Amino acid sequence: MSLSEQQLLELKADITVDAVGEVCPHTLNLALDGLKRAKPGEIVVEVTDHTIATKTIPAAVKMNKYGEFLGVAKKNGQYHIFVKKI
């Protein structure tokens, strides 16, 4: 699934994780906690200002098959990382 930033931002998040001001590995741990709370099919969005999280979270999700990485959108200087729980 390839969505534009605008399409991603229009998705309804079932769980939003606030990781602004946090750094790795805490950003990854927060995202994984959000995925653990989600039910299959739900969308988890982590909001962060830590650029590295835009690489570590998608890689961990894909490698461990926690969910489907949908994409990253940048808004107001923050990254919104979208993952759908499988």
N, C-alpha and C positions, 0 to 999 in steps of 0.2 A: 504494500500500500504506500503510495507516494502522495503526500498531501502538501499543499503550499502552507506558508506560515499563516496566512489568513484563515485557511480552512482549519488548521490546527487550533488556532485561537478561538474559533467558533464551536469547537467540540465542548460538550458538557463534561466537566471533570466530576467523577464520582468521589474521588479523594484528591485533595490538594495538599501538598507537602511544602511547608515554608522552610526553605534552607538558606535564605538570604543571610549573608554574614558568616556562613559555615564554610569549611574547607574539607577536602578529601582527607581521610576516608569517611568523615562524618556525613558528607552529602550523599555518598553511596549508601551508607547504613540507613539514613532517613528514607531514601527512595525504596530500599528493600523492605523496610518496616511498612511503608505505605502499600506495597504490593502484597505483603502478608495479610494485611487487613482487608484487601479488596477481594471481591468475589469474581469468579471467572466472567470475562466480558466487560468488567468495569475498567474505566480509564483513570489512571493515576497520573497526576501532573505535579512535577517538582518545580518549584520556582526558586531560582538561585542566581547569584551574581558571580559564581565561581566557574570560570570558563572550562576548567579541566573536567568538571562534572558532566559536561556535554559529550565527553568521550568515554569516561569511566562507566557511567550509568548504562548507556546503550551497549557497551561491550559486555558488561556483567550480565545484563538481562538476556542478551543473545547467547552468551556462552553457557549460562546456567538454565536457559529455557524457562525463565520466570514469567516472561510475557513477550509481547510483540512491541518492539520499539516503533513508534509512529512518527517521531520527528522532534525537532527543536524549533521553537519560534522565539524570536527576541522581541521584547516589548518593554519600553521605558528603561532600557539598560539592564534588564534582567532576562535570563533564559528560562523558558518554559519547556520542560522536557516531558514528552508525552509517551506513556507506556500503557498498553492494554493487557490486562491480566489474562493468562490463558488457563 
